[in-house]
Amino acid sequence: MSQIVSPCGNGRVGQLGSGLMRQLADLSMPEVSRRLTDESVIVLPVGAVEAHGPHLPLATDLIVATAAVDALMTRFGDEHDLWALPPLAFTKSNEHAWAPGTVWLSARTMLAVLDDIGRSLLTAPTRTLVFVNAHGGNSALLQVACRDLRLAHGLRTFLAHPFKDTGRPSELGMGIHGGHDETSILLHLRGDLVDMAKAVPNVPSALAENRFVKWGGAVSFGWLSNDFGPTGVIGDPLGANAEHGAALWKTIIDELGAAMAEVRRFPNNAAVSPSG
Ligand SMILES: [Zn+2]
């Protein structure tokens, strides 16, 4: 089992100097100006510390985001001039606010944090920021932040999602939280933190009958994870396995790397005056 992140999944600080590649915070101040250019791409792993049912650790999304960015740096960092920031651990997890262990930021706080991070980067030569987000509850807000950072600070901004939910038939397309694929990926990355004996399926199958009101439907809804049962799981983790996780992971990293090529040549031509 590869030990990609520290046992509590709490970021990179304890591992600085451990050989992880292209970690921006490993550089000294002069090195930032010397090694980065306006072609460099800053990548921010966006995780979460939130309930993931009885079988997965709170740090699941943090582990996934951090491991994805570490792998991206190792395989594609030199090719695309990528630099990883330390991960954002606490994010917008208020759909799990009811659950012990969840630590979450309000939308207002998180937007302010993202704005501060974007503004701070203006002292470095780079003008490109990519969020690699492993928590679906952040997606809408990160899309807002991408545009706001573009306008306010002139940054070229992008949002990438490493998680690929192919799911299994029993999930009816709703393996969105603690389900088969996410559990398989955790078994691959940090199997020591997964307790399959506690894995229980929970699929809100009535939603699958709906034409409009469903995930991905024309009518979305403000949901809390305990709207669908006391575990907060939405999906079917039974049958999850590390081999499936490893295969998914390879595809995820391959595609993230390929996406970075398109990020680098994306035309952001509008003249924007950074607010500084
Ligand atoms: Zn998750």
Boltz pocket constraint, residues with backbone or C-beta under 6 A from the ligand:
constraints:
  - pocket:
      binder: B
      contacts: [[A, 52], [A, 60], [A, 61], [A, 134], [A, 135], [A, 176], [A, 177], [A, 178], [A, 182]]
      max_distance: 6.0
